[in-house]
Amino acid sequence: MAKNFVLGIDIGSSVIQSVIVGWDKRAENLKVLGAGSFPAAGVRRGKIIELEETSKSLKASVAMAEKKAGVRV
């Protein structure tokens, strides 16, 4: 599988979602390796109002995606 990965993040008012993808040489396309989702804290009406709380939620979402993908980004 790929040695290079891409991490996509969506910070919403209610949930933070993360996805890790890598290039599959055999299929010649991107493959989703892992995804994570965690309730958003510190975000109201699409704006970050508590950076520390949002950071904790973001880290948790990314950690879930990393665990499922079996990689660290």
Secondary structure, 3 states (H helix, E strand, C coil): CCCCEEEEEEECCCEEEEEEEEEECCCCEEEEEEEEEEECCCEECCEECCHHHHHHHHHHHHHHHHHHHCCCC
